[in-house]
Structures are given as C-alpha cells and as structure tokens.
Amino acid sequence: MEVLAAEGMLGEEALSEFTVSELPRGWPWAVFCGLEEVLRLMEGRRIDLWGIPEGTVFRSRAADGVRVPVLTIDGSYSEYCVYETPILGMICHSTGVATMASRCKKLAGDRRVIAFGIRRMHPSMCPALDRASFIGGCDGVSSLLGAETIGAEPTGTMPHALIVMMEDQRRAFRAFDEVIDSKVPRVALIDTYSDEKAEAIMACESVENLYAVRLDTPGSRKGSFPDLIREVRWEMDIRGYDKVKIFVSGGLSERSIPPLLKAGADGFGVGTSISNAPTVDFAMDIVEKAGKPVAKRGKYGGRKYVFRCPDCLDYGVTHNRNQVPSCSKCATEMKLIEKKLLSKGRRTEERPTPKQLRSRVLSQLEKIELEAI
C-alpha cells in the first residue's frame, strides 16, 4: 500500500479471484464456509463481490482442469489489498472444518454427530469452529458461545470428573438426574471405574428416563470398540432397556465411524478430527487489471464464470457468461452457481441462518455417493 501510494496507483482497478489448486488428503469435494465473516469484513468497502453461496459443495477444479473460483472481488486494489490475509484465514479454516464435519455426517447417516472439538483449540476460536462444524452437518455443538452463534442449545453429557468426585457411579447418575434441568437429555458416562456393561446396567437402573449411555473408553482399554458396543447393547436389551441409546466418543474420526455404526452406535461425539481438520489452501490472485486479463504463472487470466451440474455437482468454468457448459457425466446443462454478494460494498440479499446453511449442505450430501467420501 505504501509503494502504491508513493507511485500514485491507489485508484488502480483490479479483479481478483480465490481458488485452491487441490483439496487436502485427496478429498474429491469440500464445503465452502466462512463467507459470512468475509461479508462482514468487506461491507462498506467500494468493491463488488461474487461467489458461490456459503454451504455449497464445490470441487477444486472443473472437468477441464480449470480452477474453480469460490470468490471474485472487483474494485480499486487499495480497497481490498490489506484484507487478503484475513479473508484467506476465514475461508481456509472454516472450509476445512465444515468439510470434515460433512464427511463424518455423511458416513453417520441418520445418526447424530456432535462437535466435541472446542477443547482442542484456543477458546477464542470456538464460535467460528462450532459454526463451521454445524454448517457442515453436525447435529449439535458443545460450547455455550458456539451454540449461541448458531442459535441452538449446547449439547453434552456428564464428565468423568463428576463420577470421580462422588466416588460412586450410582450416586453420580442419580445426582445428575436430580439436579440438571429436565430439558437436558439424560446421558450417563459408563466407563469410569467398572466394566462398561456393568456401568450401563447401573445407569439404566439409576435413572428412570435415561436417554443414552456414553462410551468414552480410552484407546488403551478398548480392545475391539465395535464388539464392546455390541456387548453393551445386548446386555441392555435383554433387561428391557432397548430404548436407551448408545453414544460413543473418544478419538473418533471419519474412518472409525462406519464400523461403530454397523455395531449399533446411535450417536458420535467427534472432537479432534473435526477441530484439527486440514485447512483448504485457497489463494487470492489478480486476474484482471483495468479490465485487461493478467495472471501470474500457473494461473488463468481474466474474469471467469462458475457453473455447476445440479445433479452430479460437477463444475464448469468459462470466460463468457453466456457460454453455458454441459455436464461431462450426465450431459445436463449446468447452472450458474455464483451470485453477486456485495454491490459497491452493500449486501445484495438477506443473510441466511446457520440452520438454513446446514440444510443446504445436507441436501447436497444426499447427492454424493458414499464411495465419493
């Protein structure tokens, strides 16, 4: 900015786009997230901003290999020059978290997935972390501030510490039931001192309206976690507690969900693998200057228009808005997916709620085959 000012170039027009070369870990798709923070940051600046809507499933490249711009910004370069780094931080982190949450939710099917990852990150990040986790598909979040951010109630269970402090499982189960607000589902932690099936039976006998038991057994004591779930399920069922659900947590990841789901788990508390999701390495590049195409090496110059197949969710990118591509898989005519988000710094549409964004993500996940995870 100092150099541009000294050279009398503060008013120079530039159009820039945000793209990613490839997605982490070979992911075939990702969920775009973090846009709301970008819009709040850039409101009032004399710029125009286009982009795919927040909560959109996207791919890093179109079928012909062209990178897919998730955001395109136009105006005097000095209007947005200093915001490049914070914008990237907002969308790189949130998109990674939302994508991992989506992958876990897709694999869990209709079973609940709760974001348990706030204790793995700095507390100042919990609103953004839980928001991205929820938008990506998690059914609930565990932090008070994160829940407030998404307009929901926080979700959690009793801790091991409660049982350790009371030195008696049955007493802890009953105290939790007697003291905590009745609107909170009764979920008993059953792996503190005794065999899991023994504590599961204690919990069922101690709490009349027990909603679920939670297995958080450390990896060093698990053995076969699926077999442990089957054993607890059997012992509760045979005693008439077949309505009590089994909730699992403790080092879970997208890889561990399928076998636990098959074994009978009714819900998953996923922490570190979501909170520590790999970032999506977006980059911002100037592709037009004063209306003329420009580009650094390895990038394509000029304004681009982003299209998507409504069925296959494959992408097409053209340099002409009227050049509408067809899907290479199903031959369906693609639809323009990008929208104008800011016009001279003013929003062009109402802000969607996190719940609406989550619904958008879940509807797209229905179109993705499990094999594409």
ABEGO torsion letter per residue (X at the ends): XAAAAAAGAAABBBBBBBBBABBBGGBABBBBBGAAAAAAAABGBBBBBBBBBBGBBBBABBAAGBBBBABBBBEBAAAAAAAAAAAAAAAAAAAAAAAAAAAAAAAAEABBBBBAAAAABBAAAAAAAAAAAAAAGBABBABAAAAAAAGBBBBBBBBAAAAAAAGBAAAAAAAAAAABBAABBBBBBAAAABBAAAAAAAAAAABAABABBBBABBAAAAEBAAAAAAAAAAAAAAAGAAABBBBBBGGBBAAAAAAAAAAGBABBBBBAAAAABBBBBBBBBBABBGGBBBBBBGBBBEBBBBBBBAAAGBBBBBABAABBBBBAAAGBBBBBABBBABBGGBBABBBBBAAAAAAAAAAAAAABBAAAX
